[in-house]
Amino acid sequence: MPSRWRTLTFDSRDPAIPFEDIVRLIDMSGFATGAAYSRSDVVESLHEHQPAVVAVSSGALVGASVARVCGADAHLLTLALHPDWRQQGIGSALLRRMDQEIIHRGARRLLALVHPGQTGELAFSNQGFTHLDGLHLYMRDASMVPEELAIVERFGGQAPGPGMWESMKGFSSAKEILERRVVAPLAHTELADQLGLIPPAAVMLFGPPGTGKTSFARAIASRLTWAFVELHPSLLGQGVDGARTLRDSLNELGKVDRLVCFIDEADEIAADRSERPDRQPLVNELLKAIPMFKTRPHRLMVMATNSIAAIDQALLRPGRFDLIIPVGAPDETERSDLASEFLSAGNPGEVAQRTAGFTPADFALVAQRSAQLAFDRALEGGSAEISPGDVLTAITLTRPSVSPEAAAQFAVEADNYARL
């Protein structure tokens, strides 16, 4: 084997060494790219004329190194050596030449994140690199590619920020069901596949107004770090035109990976056709579109309605919605927890007994009214602290979002329609 080789600066515009040869060398070299990078990162940097040096012998490529300059730092993307040319000092020579290249680009530090035992690892020690113990590399893919982001934004969607799931207070029963039956199977697909569990792809939420159905849909997207898009029934139109818009919208959204598509007020587009014949085109389109939407992995359709009984029964049969989940007003235990969070001046047990039908929004309103009562009293020279009496007075001034009649109807519908 010849022992003579030399290093030189690589220029992607020089046909003598095609950049494809560097990619082949990376594949041949085994672990050759940095722990946080891939071959595509190397190719992109070569196209952008980022720093690159090669080692050649008799015109053949035997080693290559590529970096990317980011301000004062340069990140080493690859250090690849031909298997027949290892232990020849080529790795050290490539790093010395790369040092000169990055200085010319204004960088003052070269960083290399490598796998243990990676090709050329000894060269880093030989060239005076500092080895830092105790560091951890955290990686995650971006939630969307640019084409997907463009679709999501066109529909007015977004990637919800973190913490929304944790912020859902006062609905522990519904939250536990959604965590166990919806979020967990979608977040742990490998375990689900191992056990033969098919993660849900279409879910119907039903319950009285103000019980957090929309918030839960957003929180699911936040919990999964998926995109969230809401299709508003009022913007779809009616009749054949509305059905066409619905079909086109779902087809377009089907191109987005990791997506929660939410449709509120489902009874506006999915009402019983015997009661609302004008909804027949939309219902027919949903009957076709939902199974098609479900064929694509990493997508979840969530529909919500205040009255599940108003939904066309064909949509509620198994095969369309995997789960039909009731979301009611907080029970007494949940109201006690809400009282502890919103109404620290009140007795949680007493508050819970007096707030049947109250939702978290109602508790927030009671907190404001309690504060207003204390504020008015303080202006007149009285105590500036909120008292238990202020809390109880504020409760009497607040109408529950879920009336006794609505709660009774919900209980009947939950018995008749829930599918968990």
C-alpha positions in Angstrom: 0.0 0.0 0.0 1.4 3.4 -0.9 2.4 5.5 2.2 2.3 8.9 0.5 -0.8 11.1 0.9 -1.5 14.8 1.1 -4.3 17.0 2.5 -5.9 19.8 0.6 -8.9 22.1 0.8 -11.9 20.7 -0.9 -13.9 22.7 -3.4 -17.2 21.3 -4.4 -16.9 23.1 -7.8 -13.7 21.1 -8.6 -14.7 18.0 -10.7 -11.5 16.2 -9.6 -13.2 15.0 -6.4 -17.0 14.8 -6.6 -18.7 15.3 -3.3 -20.5 12.0 -3.9 -17.0 10.4 -3.2 -17.1 11.9 0.3 -20.5 10.4 1.0 -19.3 7.0 -0.2 -16.3 7.4 2.1 -18.5 8.2 5.0 -20.5 5.0 4.4 -17.3 3.0 4.0 -15.8 4.4 7.2 -18.6 3.3 9.6 -19.3 5.8 12.4 -17.9 8.9 10.6 -20.4 11.7 11.1 -20.8 13.6 14.4 -23.3 12.2 16.9 -25.8 15.0 16.1 -25.4 15.0 12.3 -26.2 12.9 9.3 -24.9 12.4 5.7 -27.6 14.9 4.5 -26.1 17.6 6.8 -22.7 16.9 5.2 -24.0 17.2 1.7 -25.8 20.4 2.5 -22.7 21.9 4.0 -20.6 20.9 0.9 -23.2 22.5 -1.4 -23.0 25.7 0.8 -19.1 25.7 0.5 -18.7 25.3 4.2 -15.1 24.3 5.4 -14.0 20.9 4.0 -10.6 19.3 3.7 -9.7 15.9 2.1 -6.7 13.6 2.0 -5.8 12.0 -1.3 -3.2 9.5 -2.4 -2.5 9.1 -6.1 -5.7 10.9 -6.9 -7.8 8.6 -4.7 -9.8 9.9 -1.7 -8.6 8.4 1.5 -9.9 10.8 4.1 -12.3 13.8 4.5 -13.5 16.2 7.1 -16.4 18.7 6.8 -17.4 21.4 9.3 -20.0 24.1 9.6 -19.2 27.6 10.9 -21.7 29.2 13.2 -20.3 32.5 14.4 -17.2 32.0 16.6 -17.7 28.2 16.6 -17.2 25.6 14.0 -19.0 22.2 14.4 -17.3 19.2 12.9 -19.8 17.2 10.9 -17.6 14.4 9.8 -14.1 12.9 10.0 -14.0 9.9 7.6 -11.1 7.7 6.9 -10.7 4.9 4.4 -10.5 1.6 6.3 -7.2 0.7 4.5 -5.6 4.1 5.5 -6.2 4.2 9.3 -3.3 4.6 11.8 -1.4 6.6 9.2 -1.8 10.0 10.9 -4.4 11.2 8.3 -7.0 12.1 10.9 -4.6 14.3 12.8 -3.5 16.0 9.5 -7.1 16.6 8.5 -7.9 18.3 11.8 -4.8 20.5 11.6 -5.8 21.7 8.1 -9.4 22.1 9.2 -8.2 24.3 12.0 -6.7 26.7 9.4 -9.8 26.6 7.3 -12.1 27.7 10.2 -9.8 30.4 11.2 -10.1 31.9 7.7 -13.9 31.8 8.2 -13.7 33.8 11.5 -14.2 30.9 13.9 -12.2 30.5 17.1 -13.2 27.1 18.3 -13.8 23.7 16.7 -16.4 21.5 18.4 -16.7 17.7 17.8 -19.5 15.6 19.2 -18.6 11.9 18.4 -19.7 8.4 19.3 -17.3 6.4 21.6 -14.9 4.5 19.4 -15.8 6.5 16.3 -13.4 6.6 13.4 -10.5 9.0 14.0 -11.4 9.5 17.7 -7.7 9.2 18.7 -6.9 12.1 16.4 -8.9 14.4 18.6 -6.7 13.6 21.6 -3.5 13.9 19.5 -4.5 17.3 18.3 -5.1 18.8 21.7 -8.9 18.6 21.9 -10.4 18.8 25.4 -12.6 15.8 26.3 -15.5 17.0 28.4 -17.2 14.3 30.6 -20.7 14.4 32.0 -22.4 16.1 29.0 -25.6 14.7 27.6 -26.8 15.1 24.0 -30.6 15.8 23.8 -32.1 15.5 20.3 -35.5 15.7 18.8 -36.8 16.2 15.3 -38.5 19.4 14.4 -42.3 19.1 14.7 -42.8 20.0 11.0 -41.0 20.4 7.7 -41.5 23.8 6.0 -44.2 22.4 3.6 -46.2 21.1 6.5 -45.8 24.3 8.4 -47.2 26.2 5.4 -50.3 24.0 5.4 -50.9 24.4 9.1 -50.5 28.2 8.9 -52.8 28.4 5.9 -55.5 26.8 8.1 -54.7 29.2 11.0 -53.2 26.4 13.0 -50.1 26.3 15.2 -47.9 24.1 17.3 -49.2 24.6 20.8 -46.6 25.5 23.4 -45.7 23.1 26.3 -47.6 22.9 29.6 -51.2 23.0 28.3 -51.9 19.4 29.4 -50.6 20.1 32.9 -52.8 23.3 33.1 -56.0 21.3 32.6 -57.5 21.5 36.1 -60.7 20.3 37.5 -61.4 17.5 35.0 -59.3 14.7 36.5 -61.7 11.9 35.4 -61.8 13.0 31.8 -58.1 13.8 31.8 -57.2 10.3 33.1 -59.3 8.7 30.3 -57.8 10.8 27.6 -54.3 10.2 29.0 -54.7 6.5 29.1 -56.7 5.9 26.0 -55.6 8.6 23.6 -52.3 10.3 24.6 -50.4 7.3 25.9 -51.0 5.0 22.8 -50.0 7.8 20.5 -46.9 8.7 22.5 -45.7 5.1 22.8 -46.5 3.6 19.5 -43.8 0.9 19.7 -45.2 -0.6 22.8 -48.7 -0.3 21.4 -47.6 -2.2 18.2 -45.8 -4.8 20.3 -49.1 -5.6 22.1 -51.3 -5.3 19.1 -53.0 -2.1 20.3 -54.1 0.2 17.6 -53.8 3.9 18.7 -56.9 6.0 18.2 -57.1 8.1 15.1 -60.6 9.6 15.5 -62.2 10.7 18.8 -65.5 12.3 19.7 -65.8 14.4 22.8 -69.3 15.3 24.1 -70.6 17.2 27.1 -72.2 20.5 28.2 -70.8 23.9 27.1 -67.9 25.1 29.1 -66.5 21.7 30.1 -63.2 22.1 28.4 -63.6 20.1 25.2 -61.7 22.6 23.0 -59.0 23.0 25.6 -58.6 19.3 25.9 -58.1 19.0 22.1 -55.4 21.7 22.2 -53.8 20.1 25.3 -53.6 16.7 23.5 -51.6 18.4 20.7 -49.4 20.2 23.3 -48.8 16.9 25.2 -47.8 15.1 22.0 -45.9 18.1 20.6 -48.1 17.8 17.4 -49.5 20.6 15.3 -53.1 21.7 16.0 -55.6 22.9 13.4 -59.2 23.7 14.0 -61.7 23.5 11.2 -64.6 25.8 11.9 -68.0 24.5 10.6 -69.2 28.0 9.9 -66.3 28.4 7.4 -66.9 25.2 5.5 -70.2 26.2 3.9 -73.3 24.2 3.4 -74.6 21.5 1.0 -72.4 20.2 -1.8 -70.0 23.1 -1.6 -69.4 22.6 2.1 -68.8 18.9 1.5 -66.3 19.7 -1.2 -64.5 22.2 1.1 -64.4 19.6 3.9 -63.0 16.9 1.6 -60.3 19.2 0.2 -59.4 20.5 3.7 -58.9 17.0 5.1 -57.0 15.9 2.1 -54.6 18.9 2.5 -54.3 18.4 6.2 -53.5 14.7 5.6 -50.2 15.8 4.2 -49.1 17.0 7.7 -47.4 14.5 9.9 -48.2 14.6 13.6 -51.4 16.6 13.5 -54.4 17.0 15.7 -57.4 18.2 13.5 -60.2 19.6 15.7 -63.8 20.2 14.6 -66.0 21.8 17.3 -69.8 22.0 17.2 -69.8 18.8 15.3 -73.6 18.8 15.2 -73.4 21.7 12.8 -71.9 19.5 10.1 -72.9 16.0 11.3 -76.5 16.4 12.5 -78.9 13.5 12.1 -79.9 13.5 8.5 -83.5 12.5 9.3 -83.8 15.7 11.3 -81.6 18.0 9.1 -81.8 16.8 5.5 -79.7 19.8 4.5 -76.7 18.3 6.3 -76.8 15.1 4.2 -73.9 16.1 1.8 -71.6 17.0 4.8 -72.5 13.8 6.7 -71.9 11.7 3.6 -68.6 13.3 3.1 -67.6 12.7 6.8 -68.6 9.0 6.4 -66.0 8.7 3.7 -63.4 11.1 5.0 -63.0 9.8 8.5 -61.9 6.3 7.5 -59.5 7.8 5.0 -58.1 10.1 7.5 -57.5 7.2 9.9 -55.4 5.3 7.4 -52.5 7.8 7.9 -50.4 7.3 11.0 -49.5 10.1 13.5 -52.8 12.0 12.9 -55.7 12.4 15.2 -59.2 13.9 14.4 -61.0 15.2 17.4 -64.6 16.3 17.1 -66.7 17.8 19.9 -70.3 18.4 20.4 -72.6 19.7 23.2 -75.3 17.1 22.3 -74.1 13.7 21.1 -77.7 12.7 20.6 -78.0 15.2 17.7 -75.1 13.5 15.8 -76.1 11.2 12.9 -76.1 7.7 14.2 -74.1 6.4 11.2 -71.1 8.4 12.4 -71.3 6.9 15.9 -71.1 3.3 14.8 -67.7 1.5 15.4 -65.4 2.1 12.4 -65.6 5.9 12.4 -64.8 7.2 15.9 -62.5 4.9 17.9 -63.6 6.5 21.2 -66.6 8.5 22.2 -65.7 10.2 25.5 -68.0 12.2 27.8 -66.6 15.4 29.4 -68.8 16.6 32.1 -68.7 19.3 34.8 -66.2 18.7 37.6 -67.5 16.4 40.4 -67.4 17.4 44.1 -63.9 16.1 44.6 -62.7 18.0 41.5 -64.5 21.1 42.7 -62.7 20.8 46.0 -59.4 20.8 44.1 -60.4 23.8 42.1 -61.4 25.6 45.3 -58.0 25.1 46.7 -56.4 26.5 43.6 -58.7 29.5 42.9 -60.3 30.3 46.2 -57.7 30.0 48.9 -59.8 32.1 51.3 -62.7 29.6 51.2 -63.2 26.2 52.8 -62.7 23.7 50.0 -65.3 21.3 51.2 -67.9 23.9 51.7 -67.2 25.6 48.4 -67.4 22.2 46.6 -70.8 21.6 48.1 -72.1 25.0 46.9 -70.7 24.9 43.4 -72.5 22.0 41.6 -72.3 22.7 37.8 -69.3 25.1 38.1 -66.5 24.8 35.6 -62.9 26.1 36.0 -64.0 29.3 34.2 -66.7 29.7 36.8 -64.2 29.3 39.6 -62.0 31.9 38.0 -65.0 34.3 37.9 -65.8 33.6 41.6 -62.2 34.5 42.4 -62.5 37.8 40.6 -65.8 38.6 42.3 -64.4 37.8 45.7 -61.5 40.1 45.0 -63.8 42.8 43.9 -65.8 42.5 47.1 -62.7 42.9 49.2 -61.5 45.7 47.0 -64.7 47.7 47.5 -64.6 47.2 51.2 -60.9 48.3 51.4 -61.8 51.5 49.5 -64.2 52.3 52.3 -61.6 51.7 55.0 -62.3 48.1 55.8 -60.2 44.9 55.6 -58.1 44.5 52.4 -58.1 40.7 52.7 -60.5 38.3 50.9 -62.7 36.6 53.5 -64.5 33.2 53.4 -67.7 35.3 53.4 -66.6 37.1 50.3 -66.1 33.7 48.5 -69.5 32.4 49.5 -71.2 35.7 48.4 -69.4 35.6 45.1 -70.6 32.0 44.6 -74.2 33.2 45.1 -73.6 35.9 42.4 -72.4 33.3 39.9 -74.5 31.2 37.7 -73.1 27.7 37.0 -72.2 27.0 33.4 -73.8 23.5 33.6 -77.4 23.7 34.8 -79.0 20.8 36.7 -81.1 20.1 33.6 -78.0 20.0 31.4 -76.2 17.8 33.9 -79.1 15.3 34.0 -79.2 15.2 30.2 -75.5 14.6 30.0 -75.7 11.7 32.5 -78.2 10.0 30.3 -76.2 10.6 27.1 -73.0 9.3 28.9 -74.8 6.1 29.7 -76.1 5.7 26.2 -73.3 6.8 24.0 -69.9 6.6 25.7 -67.4 4.2 24.1 -64.1 4.1 26.1 
